[in-house]
Amino acid sequence: MPYVITEPCIDVMDRGCVEVCPVDCIYEAPELRMLVIHPDECIDCGACVAACPVEAIFEDADVPDEWNEYIAINADWFDK
C-alpha cells in the first residue's frame, strides 16, 4: 500500500485529494467517517499528499507510530 489516510481525516473528509488523484483510488468510507485509499489502485504518485489540508496522508513506510493502525484500516475497508 503506497499511501495511507490517517486519523486527521476523520470528520473532515476534504475531497481535495480525490480531485487530484489521477487514478481515482480514494473513496469515501462513511462508516469510518474518513476517506480511504485503495491499496491496489494507488500508483504511488503522491499527488494527494499536497492536496490534503489536514496532513493526513502518508507513504505507508512513513505513517507516524501513533497512526500505524490506519494502514490496516485503509486496506481492510476494501476487503469487505
C-alpha positions in Angstrom: 0.0 0.0 0.0 1.8 3.1 -1.2 -0.2 5.8 0.6 -2.4 5.8 3.7 -5.0 8.2 5.0 -4.8 8.6 8.8 -6.7 10.0 11.8 -6.7 13.7 10.9 -9.1 13.0 8.1 -11.8 11.7 10.5 -14.9 14.0 10.3 -13.0 16.3 7.8 -13.1 14.3 4.6 -11.9 17.2 2.5 -12.1 15.9 -1.1 -9.1 17.9 -2.4 -7.1 14.6 -2.5 -9.9 12.9 -4.6 -9.8 15.8 -7.1 -6.1 15.5 -7.8 -5.9 11.7 -7.8 -5.1 10.6 -11.4 -6.5 7.1 -10.9 -9.5 7.7 -8.7 -8.3 5.4 -6.0 -9.6 7.4 -3.0 -13.0 6.5 -1.7 -15.4 7.8 1.0 -15.8 5.4 3.9 -18.8 6.9 5.7 -18.8 4.3 8.5 -15.2 5.3 9.3 -16.0 9.0 8.8 -13.0 9.4 6.6 -11.6 8.8 3.1 -9.5 5.7 2.3 -7.0 4.8 -0.4 -7.4 1.6 -2.4 -4.0 -0.2 -1.9 -4.1 -2.0 -5.3 -5.3 1.0 -7.3 -2.9 3.6 -5.9 0.0 4.3 -8.3 2.2 5.9 -5.7 2.3 9.3 -7.4 1.9 11.3 -4.1 -0.4 14.0 -5.6 -2.9 13.5 -2.8 -0.3 14.4 -0.1 0.0 18.1 -1.0 -3.8 18.4 -1.6 -4.7 17.3 2.0 -5.3 20.3 4.2 -5.0 18.4 7.4 -1.8 16.5 6.5 -3.5 13.1 7.0 -1.8 11.2 4.1 1.5 9.5 4.4 3.5 6.9 2.5 2.9 3.6 4.3 6.5 3.4 5.5 6.3 7.0 6.9 3.0 6.7 8.8 3.6 8.1 12.4 3.7 5.4 15.0 0.5 6.7 16.7 -1.4 6.2 13.5 0.1 2.8 12.3 -3.3 1.1 12.8 -4.6 3.2 9.8 -2.5 1.1 7.4 -4.7 -1.9 8.2 -7.9 0.2 8.5 -7.4 1.5 4.9 -6.6 -1.9 3.5 -9.3 -3.8 5.4 -12.1 -1.5 4.3 -11.6 -2.9 0.7 -11.8 -6.5 1.9 -15.5 -6.2 2.8 
